[in-house]
Amino acid sequence: MPDLTTSIGNTTFQNPVFVASGTFGYGLENPDLVDVSKFGAIVTKSITRHPREGNPPPRIVETPSGMINSIGLANIGVEKYVREMVPNYEKIGVPIIMNIAGSVEEEYCEILDIVESVSSNIVGYEINISCPNVKEGGIEFGVDPLLTEALTSALRKRTEKLLILKLSPNVTDIRVIANAAVNGGADSVSAINTVYGMSIDSMARKSEIYTTYGGLSGPAIKPIGLACVHKVFNAVDCPIIGIGGITDSADAIEYLLAGASAIQVGTANYRNPAAGLSIVEGMESYCSKHKISHITDLIGKVKTHE
Ligand SMILES: Cc1cc2nc3c(=O)[nH]c(=O)nc-3n(C[C@H](O)[C@H](O)[C@H](O)COP(=O)(O)O)c2cc1C
């Protein structure tokens, strides 16, 4: 039986298949649909300081090979999250990574302080930096290395748990932002969040998403995610969690070969919430077939033509 365990920072996961933020709720919604204890980890949807309704509809549209969303971080806010969700995590037997979003650095810090003040089996935090910083005139944290490093180091001071910075592909050079996260003390980076996109109804001559632009996800973005992971792997010394367009085990293996130590499945959960479990099985078969004793032997092993 191949060994599928993988480590990010000082945390070891039973396998490298996680479910991605925003596509699996708070982790507690699907107990009858899928045995969540078989995932490597669940990443929660982004939690903010206060509850948010999110953007008005329409906020999801299907596109060829993917979807565009503009949910706008709809969530119950950290206080209700700590009260109503966190105590239930002990029952489901899978590591939880809480995803955090904010609009100023202090907000991220406050959320982290609130969660850290209660005992929980949350193993780490994934920081969504694709959020406009209101103090800096709406520039996203994740497009600016100085903002990214400052935010990371403020959070690093507050927790010893896994700190993962989730990178946006909507930047000139993702390696610069990854490097800033690591300089600030991140254990890991995850890549990628969604890619800016737009969809137009030609008959109505209208944008299909209320906010005009949204985030493209699904198979259409897999090549972008792979390139981002490979670039970061070759430039920055930290474990990477690969995300973007993963629907089956072949996609997941490609991400490991590009340099990912673990992967997240997002949009594919909408078609099949158990997609991640098929990926775990497919990884096992791949390793057996190719006589790979440990899945981590594949990390970064893609051959290039250079
Ligand atoms: C409907 C939807 C909601 C999402 N919400 C969040 C979120 O709250 N926080 C976050 O960091 N990423 C969010 N994401 C981004 C995903 O976690 C993931 O990075 C992205 O969709 C790419 O992976 P995929 O192609 O497998 O979906 C969301 C994606 C979708 C499709």
The ligand as a MOL file (V3000), in Angstrom:
LIG
                    3D

  0  0  0     0  0            999 V3000
M  V30 BEGIN CTAB
M  V30 COUNTS 31 33 0 0 0
M  V30 BEGIN ATOM
M  V30 1 C -18.2370 29.3970 -5.3700 0
M  V30 2 C -16.8250 29.6020 -4.9110 0
M  V30 3 C -16.5880 30.2480 -3.7030 0
M  V30 4 C -15.2790 30.4640 -3.2600 0
M  V30 5 N -15.0700 31.0740 -2.0610 0
M  V30 6 C -13.8060 31.2440 -1.5960 0
M  V30 7 C -13.5880 31.8160 -0.3180 0
M  V30 8 O -14.5190 32.1330 0.4380 0
M  V30 9 N -12.2970 32.0110 0.0650 0
M  V30 10 C -11.2230 31.6390 -0.7150 0
M  V30 11 O -10.0750 31.8240 -0.2860 0
M  V30 12 N -11.4200 31.0590 -1.9180 0
M  V30 13 C -12.6720 30.8600 -2.3740 0
M  V30 14 N -12.8770 30.2590 -3.5940 0
M  V30 15 C -11.7180 29.8780 -4.4350 0
M  V30 16 C -11.3920 28.3760 -4.3250 0
M  V30 17 O -11.0590 28.0110 -3.0080 0
M  V30 18 C -10.2640 27.9820 -5.2820 0
M  V30 19 O -9.0910 28.6850 -4.9450 0
M  V30 20 C -10.5950 28.2690 -6.7520 0
M  V30 21 O -11.9550 28.0230 -7.0240 0
M  V30 22 C -9.7430 27.4500 -7.7220 0
M  V30 23 O -9.9440 26.0730 -7.5340 0
M  V30 24 P -10.9850 25.1960 -8.4300 0
M  V30 25 O -10.6850 25.5030 -9.8700 0
M  V30 26 O -10.7140 23.7670 -8.0500 0
M  V30 27 O -12.3410 25.6310 -8.0470 0
M  V30 28 C -14.1840 30.0280 -4.0630 0
M  V30 29 C -14.4410 29.3650 -5.2640 0
M  V30 30 C -15.7300 29.1490 -5.6970 0
M  V30 31 C -15.9480 28.4200 -7.0040 0
M  V30 END ATOM
M  V30 BEGIN BOND
M  V30 1 1 1 2
M  V30 2 1 2 3
M  V30 3 2 2 30
M  V30 4 2 3 4
M  V30 5 1 4 5
M  V30 6 1 4 28
M  V30 7 2 5 6
M  V30 8 1 6 7
M  V30 9 1 6 13
M  V30 10 2 7 8
M  V30 11 1 7 9
M  V30 12 1 9 10
M  V30 13 2 10 11
M  V30 14 1 10 12
M  V30 15 2 12 13
M  V30 16 1 13 14
M  V30 17 1 14 15
M  V30 18 1 14 28
M  V30 19 1 15 16
M  V30 20 1 16 17
M  V30 21 1 16 18
M  V30 22 1 18 19
M  V30 23 1 18 20
M  V30 24 1 20 21
M  V30 25 1 20 22
M  V30 26 1 22 23
M  V30 27 1 23 24
M  V30 28 2 24 25
M  V30 29 1 24 26
M  V30 30 1 24 27
M  V30 31 2 28 29
M  V30 32 1 29 30
M  V30 33 1 30 31
M  V30 END BOND
M  V30 END CTAB
M  END
